[in-house]
Amino acid sequence: MREGEIAQRQLSDYDQHRPGSCFEDPSFCLSIDEAYRLQFEVSRLRIDRGEKILGYKIGCISKTMQKQIGIDHPVFGHVWNSESHSSGVTLDADNYRNLAIEGEFAIRLTDDVPSPDWLRQNPDVIEKGFVVIELHNYVFRGGQEVRACELIANNAIHAGVVMPFEETRMNHAGLLNSATIRVSKNNRVLGKSTLQNGAKTTLDGLIQLAEHLEKFDRCLLRGQIILTGSPLPLWTVKKGDLVEVVSNQLGIESVMKVAAPSTK
């Protein structure tokens, strides 16, 4: 099956809420480079049908997440306008496959980033910082030997993001590196940590993302958001659950809640 045909199948499967069915075939295998090319081909198809890129995500930055997923390196994915929700949204389980959430630090860019070298000289391009609830289709169909390429080909299992009503202006990029994040479900704290428990600082991760995009003739753009990763694991959610993610250092406006999933 050619790359374009696989991409069409990937997108069709995703739209029908059964992502990554290709990986049910034991003979289906991709290299890391092929998986990223497939991810970008799917993104081209989504752009062609009118969707817009809201930004990008950096995933699996911490040993905690790498151990949970079963890989040993960070990954990158796309974030879409069509899958952005406001704080307080009620989600429908039928729109996801094994819905899981992650509390993430995120940033918004104040300018275009023409190159990784430019970014190294202009760290103040990070205009705002906040926390979000990232949504995931937490399903893997292939064996452990194809886990990394399956994760990447499925857009790092990203399925959307719940945004705060307000975003906190940042005086310097280092603020996120020491900020705490707390994830609660049904008013019970699931985990609390700082980004310092991750593998890289916010700026380091952003530079790595810029280098990655450069390989595909893309760059980061003004106004885009970047999900910079989480030091905490994924948690699955079920009908009636209420999720809250907060960072006191980033202000009360960074609190987000979502009932996930809802009844019809």
N, C-alpha and C positions, 0 to 999 in steps of 0.2 A: 504494500500500500504506500503510495507517495505521500510526501509531507503535507501537501495541500489537502489530500483526501483525509488524512489522519486529523488535520486541524478542523475540517468540517465535521468530522465525527465527534471530536472532542467538544466542540461548541454545541452541537446538537444534544449530546449527552448532558452537558452542563445545563442547558436550557430545560431539559426534561428532569432535572434533579437526580440524575444518576451519573455523576462525574467519573470519568476515567475508566469506562468499561473496557477500553483496549487492553488494560493491564490484567484483565481476567484471563487473557490468552498467555499461557506459560512461555510461548515462543516470542512474545512481543517484548523487545528490549531496546532501549535507547541509551546512548552515551549522555553525559551531562551536557555537552555542547548541543547535541541533537534535541535534548529536552528543552533547552532554552530557545532554540530556533523554533520549535513547535509552539512554545508559549507565546513567542512574538508573532508567529503566523496567526494564532488564534486572536491575539490582540488586534492584528490588522483587519481580520474579519469583523471584529466587534466595532472598530472604527468605521469600516465601510458601511455598516448598517446603521450608523448614526450615534453610537455611544462615544462618550468622551472620557479620556483619562483624567481622573482626579489627582492621581499621584502614584506613588510606588510604595512597596513594603520591603523591609529587611526582616527576614525571619530566621529563627533558630540561632540567635546570637549567643545564647547561654548554654552551658553544659547541661542545665536542667532540661531545656527544650530539646537539645540534641539527643539526650538520652531517651527522652519520652518518644520522640519520633523515630529514632534509630539511625541518625546520620552524624557526621563529625565536622560539619562546616555550615556557615550561614547560607541562606538562599534569598532570592529576590523574586518579587511578583508585582503585578499591576493592581491598582486600586481604581475603581470605576465610579463615575458620578451616579450611574443608575443604581448602584448598590450602597449609596450613602444614606444613612437614616439619622434623624434628629433624636436627641436624648428624650426618653420617655416613650419611644416607639414600642408597639406590641407586634411581635413577629409570629409568623405562621410556620409551624413545623413542616408543612408540606413543601415549603420552598427550599428546604435544606435536606442533606443526608447526614444523619447523626450530628446534629448541630452542637458545636462546641464554641466556647468563648475564651478570649484571652484579653487581659488588661495590658494595654500598650501605651508607651510614650510616643507622641507624634509631634511633628513640627510643621510649620508653614514657611515657604520661602518668599523672601521679599524681592528677589531679582532672578533673572535667568542665570544659569550656571553654564557658561560656554565650555568649560573643561575642568577636569579634576585639579589641574595646577592652579587655575583661577580660584577654585574653591579653597584651596590651601591658603591662599593669600587673602581671602575674603570670608572669614568664618561668620561675620555679622550678617550674612545672607539669611541666617536663621532668624526669622522675625518673631515667630510666636511658638509657644510650647503648650502642650495640653495632653490629656490622657483620653483614650478612646476604648471602646469595646470592639475588638475585632471578632468577626464571625467566621466560622470555618465549617466546611464539609469534612468532618473528621472520619474519613474512610480511606483505606488502602486495600487494593484488590490484588496486587502482585506480592511476590515474596520479598524477603528482606534484601536480597541481592539487587533488586531494582527500586528499592525504597527512595533513594535520592532522586533518580530521574522521574519516578512517578510523582513525587512531591512537586518537582519543578514543572513538569508538563501540566500538572493540574493547578498552575498558578499559585504554588505554595499553599494549596488547599484554602486559599482566601475566598470568602463568600460575601464580604461586605464589611461595613464599619458603622458604628454608632458614634456620632459626633456630639460634643458638648454644645450648649447654646452660646458659650463665649470661649474665647481663646486668650491666653495670657501672653502679653508682650514680654519678650525676654531681653535683658540687657547684655547677656553673653551666653554663648553656646554651652558653657560649662554648667549652667543651672540644672539642666536635665540630668547630668551625670551624678549629682548628689540628691536629686529629688526622690521621694518615696512614692510607691504606688501600692494601693491596697485594693484587693478584689473581694467582694462579698456576694454571697448568694443567699437570698431569703434572710437577710440581716445577720448572717453568720460569716465571719471572716474566713476566706479560703486561703489567702496568702498575702504577705506584705514583704516588699523588698525594695532595693534601689537598683538603678541601672548599673551601678558599679559592680554588681554581681554578674553582669553580662560580659561578653568577650571584648568589646570595644567601646570607646567613648562615642557620643553622638556624632561628633565631627568625623571621627575615623570611619564610622559606618557609612556616613553620607558620602565621603570620598570614595569608598569602595563601591557604593552604588553608582556614582558618577562614572567610575572606570568601567563598570559593567555595561552601563547604557551606551557608552562611547563605542563599544564593540558592535552595537547595533545601529550606529549612526543616530543616536538620540542623545538628548541632554535634558537635565532638569530645568524646569521653567518656573517663572514667577507665579506665585499663587498656588503652586502644587503643594499637596501635603505628602509627608513621608512618615510612614509608620516605622519607627526606628528599632522596634523589637521590645521584648519583655524578658525580665529575669525570672518570671514565673511560668508555670506550665499551663497547658490547656485544661479546661474543665468542661465536661459535657453538661448540657442543660436539658430540662424536660418541661412538659406542660405545667404551667403555673409558676415556674421559677422566676424570681426577680433578681436581677444582677445589677451591682453597683461597682463602679471603678472610680477611685478618688486619689488625688495627690494634694495634700495640704499645702505644699510649697508652691503649687501652681494656682492656688486659689479655689474658693468654693465653687466657682463657675465651671470647674472641670469635673464636677460630679455628673455621672450619667447613669440612667436606669433603663432597664429593658425587661419586659415580661416575655419570656421565651420558652417555648412557643405558646401561642394562644389557641383557644378553641374557636371553631368557626360558628 
